[in-house]
Amino acid sequence: MNFSVKKTNTNKEPWYIHAVLYVIIIILFYVLVDVAFIEPNKIVHLEKYYKKESRVRMLNLRETEILYKQKHGNFTDNIDDLIKFLKYDKSVIESISKIDSVSKESLSPFKNLTKFLFSPKIYDSLRCSPKSFRQYKISVDTSIVSGTTIIGTKYVIECPDGYGKIGDLLNEALKNTASWE
């Protein structure tokens, strides 16, 4: 008995099939890293930006309401009136341009935006939330007595994207107070 091993012809796959498979593996690895790590980080950083920017805009609206009340004796729930007041009222322009004579630092009550300095060119940015571009909701406690509208002493500024609010219509202690402070 002669046991001989019969050689079989092992077909090797062509090299280009392996090259294509390696390229597919590399592409799938990149997609996995992008979906699992890179995109979530971008979303987290973008959400932090929206939150910070929206809150700075609401703080600037608060300062505008305070200056508006000092000038007119009451608050307003009209955001267009606030922006016109910011753009054209001399007392606002003076308060923005005040500089401490000793330290030479700005005494402006307004905060700089996240990516821009607070200036007359960007007042319209105060109108809307940076995330959804919806207007901030401003309400003033008003009542009607004997057919006369009485404007109250409390206001609230609310972010349409849920990043907080400033003031309260019911509680005097929360006037000018931000919900995140």
Secondary structure, DSSP 8 states (H G I E B T S, - for coil): --------------HHHHHHHHHHHHHHHHHHHIIIIIHHHHHHHHHHHHHHHHHHHHHHHHHHHHHHHHHHSS----HHHHHHHHHH-HHHHHHHH-B-TTT--B--SS---SSS---GGGGGGGSB-TTT--B-EEEEEEEEETTEEEEEEEEEEE-TTSS-EEE-SS-GGGTT-BTT-
